[in-house]
Amino acid sequence: MGGRRDLLIVVAVVFLLRLPFLNQAIQGDDVNYLAGAQHALIDPLHPTHAKYVFLGDLVDMRGHPHPPLNAWFLGLLLALFGDVYEVPFHAAYIPFSLISALSMLALARRFSPQPLLATLLFLAVPAFVINGNSLESDLPFLAFWMLAIALFVRASDRRSIGLLAASALSMALAAMAAYQAIFLTPILAVWVWLRARDWRPAWAATLTAPLVFAIWQASERLSSGALPAAVLVGYFETYGFQALEQKIRNAIALTVHTGWMVFPVLLPPAILAAWRRRDKNTVFLFAWIALFFLGALAVFFAGSARYLLPMAAPLALLVSHLPRKWLAAGVALQLPLSLALATVNYQHWDGYRQFVRSLSGEMRNRRVWINGEWGLRFYLEAEGGLALQRDQAVRPGDLIVSSELALPIPFTMGGGAATPLAQEEIHARLPLRLIGLNVRSAYSSASKGFLPFDVSTGPIDRVRAELVSERPPSLEYVPMNAPEAERHIISGIYGLEDGRWRWMGQRGVLLLKVPENSAALRVFFTIPGIAEGPRHVRVLIDSEEVAEGRFPGPGSYTLAAPPRKISATTTTVSIVVDRIITAPGDRRELGIILTEAGFVR
């Protein structure tokens, strides 16, 4: 009866954690998985054979840091419901929470003297409570990870080929949900060494995840000509995700998050007691924690708390050997904190949803550009908005919706002026923050601090909508450091550097005031020392080429066009270079360096 009671309690707690958040707004990286799901409706076997805009760049989704299982599942939901609906989509993810919880209960009955409290400690982990309400791959991966280990342990105890096959299937599904499933191999190998050293099928089963990865990578290589892992590594290098500073911050944040997976005061006595015990079960749990944590240090870069969800089970199992009163107190303190953080998370993402709804009238019959990521981008794209790309030309009448927090990119108004239309601060009622402006939380990223969460009453984000209005150019000649320079840049010319000059891409476009009388056009530029070989540079007024030249290599140059009379009051001047370069850690396409350009009398 006790076992059945525990099972019912665990199921009830899972539903109590999930049902209040069924209307959770689309959040975080949900939007990227939904992009894969949409492509899955077109090409079911290859949901990642698509391109999408990320941080202003058009990127190949084959380089997405997760295999396609979650995109397939979301694609199935899209096929069933016809569109994205928060409530049924989140309800469809509840089974993953149930699989995780019941697998934990099965493991707790094998490893813990207090299985129910061990499972409740697992359910109270902040990342389980918070990230279980997203449409990202964290919970599907955790479900199959937990199920694979629970079945593997049971199979080795009973020497059951059937249970072992079921475990291998779960490993395969975990592998198709996240690359870190490969850590199952060394973790389960430790278990086999300790408990089933002479059982060869178990040794073979531990290789399931790397075998599945190899098959999937090979099939992708044959069907698309590229290895997803190679594309991913390329983006790691492009965006500097594996830079030393990133790795150090990742390590610090993951260490902090480990201390908060269960209520922190429980960990020191639990580790001390486990060290004294050091039986085979305890050795396995320590190995599980150590191997996964070391793997997380090696492969992750942002230091997010959700990365460590596969470590929650062994930590809870170790802690569950403490006195019952201590465990009950730990659950009683940790669970309300996790729910409070989940509530703050809900209000953050709902703020974007509400802001977009308030703009629905303004977005009709306008081109809308989205300068941000995450849930803000999803709701604006659902209304027909387009993700802003680097050097995107905007025009009068366009609406630009930006966020201070959601990874905005720099851009120019293309000769126009921004007229504020709407602005809103996004707040949460509780003074807790997972992410936000001027907070030190590393919950989602260690880029701003190392706290597991922060305490603040400040705004989480500021979002604004600006209408691009026409502003005639005021300058005939534009030094790149002139205060008015930005309003004369249409596209292809980047931000001011060293207070004097600006990089441009392959084509830079300026909007200039036309002199009353004939005037020559001059462009002052530098070919940088990192460029190799000659450069061919052309200058066009509107679409007519007026000057061109071939320049031998690095140095400062002037390209001039003869005087001419232009009948219009304004004109565009385009500077075009035949070759571009890229620099390590810089995602821009770099052509030449501009210092001045315009009409001279």
C-alpha positions, -999 to 999 in steps of 0.1 A, spaced: 0 0 0 29 24 8 43 20 -27 10 28 -43 4 58 -19 39 72 -28 31 68 -65 -2 87 -62 15 114 -42 42 119 -68 17 120 -97 -4 145 -77 26 168 -70 36 168 -107 1 179 -117 1 205 -90 34 219 -103 23 220 -139 -14 229 -140 -10 265 -127 14 272 -155 -4 257 -185 -9 292 -200 29 299 -197 39 323 -225 64 311 -252 98 317 -236 135 315 -240 146 293 -269 111 279 -275 110 300 -306 140 282 -322 125 247 -315 92 259 -330 111 270 -361 124 234 -364 89 221 -358 75 243 -386 101 229 -410 93 194 -399 58 198 -414 76 204 -448 105 180 -444 96 155 -416 129 136 -417 150 167 -415 135 194 -392 168 211 -389 174 216 -426 162 251 -424 177 286 -418 166 312 -393 179 345 -380 199 344 -348 213 376 -333 209 393 -366 226 366 -386 211 340 -410 223 307 -396 219 270 -405 197 251 -381 218 220 -385 241 238 -361 214 239 -334 229 226 -301 202 198 -299 193 169 -321 158 170 -336 136 149 -312 120 179 -295 114 196 -329 97 164 -341 75 163 -310 65 200 -315 59 193 -352 35 166 -342 16 190 -320 15 216 -348 1 190 -371 -26 181 -345 -36 216 -335 -28 236 -366 -10 264 -347 8 271 -315 -16 272 -285 0 276 -251 -23 255 -230 -25 223 -250 12 224 -259 22 227 -223 -3 200 -213 13 177 -239 47 181 -221 33 170 -187 40 133 -196 77 141 -197 75 154 -161 56 123 -151 82 100 -167 110 119 -149 93 118 -116 82 81 -117 117 71 -129 131 90 -99 107 72 -76 119 38 -90 155 48 -85 147 61 -50 133 27 -40 166 12 -50 190 37 -36 172 55 -8 159 46 27 132 73 22 120 70 -14 91 94 -13 111 123 3 140 117 -21 115 120 -50 100 152 -35 135 167 -32 139 159 -69 106 176 -78 115 207 -58 147 214 -77 143 249 -91 152 240 -127 127 211 -127 99 234 -115 108 263 -137 121 248 -170 95 221 -169 71 248 -181 90 255 -213 88 238 -247 126 234 -249 143 200 -249 152 199 -212 123 179 -199 120 154 -229 157 148 -225 155 144 -187 126 120 -190 144 96 -213 177 100 -193 160 91 -161 140 63 -176 171 49 -193 190 47 -159 161 34 -139 155 6 -165 192 -1 -167 196 -5 -130 165 -28 -128 177 -48 -158 212 -54 -143 196 -65 -110 174 -90 -127 196 -98 -157 166 -90 -179 173 -86 -216 138 -71 -221 144 -44 -195 178 -38 -210 163 -33 -245 138 -9 -231 167 10 -214 186 11 -247 155 25 -265 153 52 -238 190 60 -243 184 63 -280 156 88 -275 177 108 -250 205 109 -276 181 124 -301 170 150 -276 204 163 -264 241 158 -272 249 153 -235 232 120 -235 266 107 -244 275 110 -207 253 80 -201 280 58 -215 306 64 -187 280 67 -160 263 34 -168 297 17 -173 305 25 -137 273 8 -127 281 -23 -148 316 -24 -133 302 -23 -98 272 -45 -101 272 -66 -134 308 -69 -145 303 -103 -161 271 -94 -180 282 -86 -215 249 -73 -228 250 -45 -202 284 -35 -214 271 -34 -250 241 -14 -240 262 14 -225 273 23 -261 238 30 -273 240 68 -271 273 72 -291 261 46 -316 228 66 -322 248 98 -325 271 82 -351 241 68 -372 223 102 -371 254 122 -380 262 98 -409 226 100 -422 227 138 -421 260 138 -438 246 117 -466 214 136 -470 226 172 -466 264 171 -471 272 183 -436 277 169 -402 254 187 -376 282 184 -350 307 201 -374 282 229 -382 277 234 -344 314 235 -337 317 261 -364 292 283 -347 309 278 -314 340 293 -330 322 321 -348 304 333 -317 332 325 -293 311 302 -271 341 281 -261 364 310 -253 383 307 -221 365 335 -203 331 319 -212 343 285 -199 355 300 -166 322 318 -161 304 286 -170 323 266 -144 317 291 -116 280 293 -124 275 255 -126 292 251 -93 269 276 -77 238 259 -93 250 226 -79 248 240 -44 212 251 -50 197 219 -65 186 208 -31 183 232 -2 219 242 4 222 234 41 215 198 34 244 192 11 274 193 35 261 168 60 248 145 32 282 145 15 300 138 47 276 109 56 279 95 20 317 96 22 317 76 54 293 51 39 310 46 5 291 14 -4 287 5 -41 254 24 -45 270 56 -30 301 52 -52 278 50 -83 259 82 -72 291 100 -67 304 88 -101 271 100 -118 275 134 -103 312 138 -110 311 125 -146 281 146 -156 295 177 -139 329 173 -156 312 168 -189 291 199 -183 322 219 -177 336 207 -210 307 211 -233 285 240 -220 293 277 -221 264 297 -206 264 283 -171 226 278 -171 210 259 -142 189 238 -165 221 221 -178 224 202 -145 190 187 -144 204 152 -150 224 156 -118 194 163 -97 185 127 -91 219 115 -76 221 146 -54 186 141 -40 194 104 -35 225 112 -15 207 138 6 178 114 13 200 95 38 197 124 62 171 123 90 135 125 79 128 158 96 157 174 78 144 162 44 109 174 51 122 208 61 144 209 29 113 202 7 92 227 27 117 254 21 129 246 -15 95 239 -31 80 274 -23 111 291 -34 110 272 -67 74 280 -72 80 317 -65 108 317 -91 85 300 -116 59 326 -109 84 354 -117 94 335 -148 57 333 -159 52 371 -154 84 379 -173 74 361 -205 37 370 -202 49 407 -203 61 402 -238 28 385 -248 8 414 -234 29 441 -250 26 425 -284 -12 423 -279 -13 460 -271 4 467 -304 -19 447 -326 -37 478 -340 -4 496 -347 11 466 -366 -17 464 -392 -6 474 -427 30 481 -415 62 463 -419 73 452 -385 110 445 -375 119 426 -344 151 436 -326 151 409 -300 149 371 -294 130 347 -272 93 350 -265 91 386 -277 102 374 -312 77 346 -312 47 367 -306 57 394 -330 65 368 -357 30 354 -351 17 388 -361 38 390 -392 69 406 -379 103 399 -393 135 394 -374 159 423 -379 191 413 -396 224 431 -393 226 461 -418 189 457 -424 175 487 -444 144 501 -428 122 527 -443 97 554 -432 65 538 -420 82 507 -406 77 497 -370 107 485 -350 100 466 -317 131 464 -295 140 449 -261 169 461 -239 173 426 -225 164 401 -252 197 402 -272 191 433 -294 215 440 -322 228 475 -332 213 489 -363 208 522 -381 176 539 -390 186 542 -427 183 579 -429 151 580 -409 142 590 -374 127 569 -346 95 582 -332 85 564 -299 51 548 -302 49 526 -271 72 517 -243 67 494 -213 87 481 -184 82 444 -176 80 437 -139 72 407 -117 53 412 -84 78 392 -63 112 407 -57 131 377 -72 148 377 -106 161 348 -128 171 372 -155 167 409 -160 183 443 -163 210 451 -138 207 417 -120 235 393 -111 217 360 -116 233 332 -135 201 311 -137 199 314 -175 234 328 -183 265 336 -164 271 367 -185 260 392 -158 268 374 -125 270 342 -106 241 342 -82 216 313 -85 189 340 -86 188 376 -76 167 398 -53 154 429 -70 124 451 -75 138 467 -107 124 461 -141 131 428 -158 131 444 -193 121 475 -212 104 470 -245 96 497 -269 80 502 -303 93 530 -326 79 542 -358 104 551 -385 97 586 -399 113 603 -428 141 627 -419 159 645 -448 197 644 -447 213 676 -434 249 669 -445 265 669 -480 297 656 -466 298 630 -437 328 624 -415 322 591 -399 326 606 -364 301 634 -370 272 636 -345 248 634 -374 265 605 -391 241 578 -379 211 594 -395 228 594 -429 237 557 -429 213 536 -448 230 502 -445 262 482 -445 282 506 -423 289 496 -387 293 515 -355 319 542 -348 353 529 -335 382 547 -319 361 579 -323 371 583 -359 362 555 -383 337 528 -392 340 494 -407 317 487 -437 307 454 -452 308 446 -489 284 475 -496 279 506 -475 251 531 -484 248 567 -473 219 592 -478 233 627 -486 220 661 -491 228 673 -527 247 706 -531 230 733 -550 258 735 -576 280 709 -592 303 691 -567 328 663 -567 323 632 -547 352 618 -526 355 587 -504 383 584 -479 390 549 -467 416 524 -454 423 489 -464 433 473 -431 465 454 -425 446 422 -419 434 422 -455 454 403 -480 457 411 -517 443 440 -537 408 455 -535 385 468 -562 363 496 -549 334 512 -568 313 543 -559 277 547 -572 253 577 -570 219 562 -568 225 532 -592 250 549 -615 287 541 -611 307 573 -610 341 561 -598 362 530 -594 397 519 -587 419 490 -579 441 494 -548 472 472 -542 468 464 -505 468 478 -470 469 516 -467 448 548 -468 433 559 -501 410 584 -517 385 576 -545 371 606 -562 343 612 -588 343 643 -611 319 672 -604 284 666 -615 250 683 -612 222 663 -596 187 675 -600 173 658 -568 177 673 -533 189 640 -518 207 610 -532 222 577 -521 259 570 -523 270 534 -524 305 522 -518 312 487 -529 343 465 -524 349 433 -542 363 412 -512 354 409 -476 372 393 -446 362 380 -412 381 384 -379 381 358 -351 353 365 -326 337 390 -350 305 380 -368 305 409 -392 316 408 -428 344 434 -431 352 452 -463 371 485 -458 373 512 -432 356 545 -439 367 578 -424 348 603 -446 326 604 -477 305 630 -495 303 660 -518 331 686 -518 330 719 -537 
